[in-house]
Amino acid sequence: MSGRLILASASPRRRELLAAARFDFEVEPAEIDEDLDALFDEGDDEGGAAEAGPEACVRELAARKALEVWARHPDAWVLGADTLVVRDGVVFAKPEDRDDAREMLRALSGGWHEVWTGVVLCGPDGAMEELAVCTKVRFRELSEPEIEAYLAVPTRWSDKAGAYGIQAEGGAFVAELRGSKTNVIGLPMEQLEPRLRAVLAPSL
């Protein structure tokens, strides 16, 4: 069985997590529409991502990413992943712009939210493994000047679910964390690493 691993993501954080675990892998970002409401809306006035729920959303998007790349490399193992932030039933994906990021941080300030990451691994002969992991995070109260100072550097928030990265400056917002920190960064390595080693062996 092939030991070739392809990451179907452009996320530098996911690349760093896999590299830190000493996996050999290639990167080929998937080309899919990540509009959650368009993905789950079947034409009704109600529904969409909020009704589907965060676990279903991250699983579906991760699967679509993995399958889109796997269709071009059916002899390889392809890893797709997606991360969403949820508070009080409201789903936060990547912010569309600075104003959107500002509203996300205001909404997350001073309370608990969930970070969901879905992972799908597609392999030779149509083999597929998937998981979804939830981490709970509590933000301290954020002041408006603090939010504006954070938003002044777009790379801090522009490509991150919930508009923050726990591994960088956004980590200063976190007062408490329950669960996997790497899950918040982009991959639940505690659960994912043993699965990857099992399917990629004996190449590792």
Secondary structure, DSSP 8 states (H G I E B T S, - for coil): ----EEE----HHHHHHHHHTT---EE--------HHHHH--S-SS-SHHHH-HHHHHHHHHHHHHHHHHTT-TTSEEEEEEEEEEETTEEE-S-SSHHHHHHHHHHHTTSEEEEEEEEEEE-GGG-EEEEEEEEEEEE----HHHHHHHHTSGGGTTTSGGG--TTTGGGGGEEEEES-HHHHHT--HHHHHHHHHHHHTT--
